[in-house]
Amino acid sequence: MDRNGSIHKGLKTELLVTVTYKGEEFRRAYAKEYARVYMLKPHQKKIMMDDQIEAAKDYDDFLVSIYTPEKKWDDFSEKDSLWKVYLIRDGRFRIEPYEIRKIKKNRTLSESFYPFISPWSSIYIFRFKKKDKPQPSKSVELVLTSSPGSTKLKWDLCN
């Protein structure tokens, strides 16, 4: 469920991004693998699985790995960020982020579960709140846009 995007000006790289959409299918697989790797007890595994499924009902979450050579452009979680981030459902409905949070890298995160994370990238969670009783979507598209350029990453969903 990973997607890659980039922004280039001529031969210059402005932004590289790799994104994992944390849909229900991904969350189930993640919880199962996490429980296996860390040998969770059955009740711990069930709690984790339940938490992941509940999160998938309430939110569209994306784990985002971003590299930009301009450090001042790495400000996605700032209130006055250079960037605007949107989620587009079914090509029509644009949703503002509920939360953008920069997260600290650790070995578990970067090496075991998300191998695309590099020492040069910053990691964010982009969270979008689902509306009450949302209609199933056929697609979601994550848009990152700013004066340096824009990139769109799309997932076709099986509902």
Secondary structure, DSSP 4 states (H G I P E B T S, - for coil): -EEEEEEEETTEEEEEEEEEE--HHHHHHHHHHHHHHTT--HHHHHHHHHHHHHHHHHEEEEEEEEE-S-GGG--TTSTT-S-EEEEEETTTEEE--SEEEEE---HIIIIII-TT--TT-EEEEEEEEPPSSPPPPSEEEEEEEETTEEEEEEEE---
